[in-house]
Amino acid sequence: MISMKLYLKLYFNSEGMPTLEIIKRARKMGFRPSVGYYDFVIDFHTPEDYSRILDELHNMLKGTKALYTVMTRED
């Protein structure tokens, strides 16, 4: 089975939810802190996993006023 990684970069808004609360939510979803350009990383194996993670991420950030970008790569 191929292991894939989804990297997450967050852009916080001072008018939105507190930064630490958003970080707690990301970690609760299974994201781990990442050193470098991206803030977090999570592993996935199937297109269904990828789709589920993106849906959960979008819903988790809804209303926080935070923006995000993602990048995937094969590990």
Buried (B, 14 or more C-beta within 10 A) or exposed (E): EEEBBBBBBBEBEEEBBEBEEBBEBBEEBEBEEBEEEBBBBBBBEEEEBBEEBBEBBEEBBEEBBBEBEBEEEEE
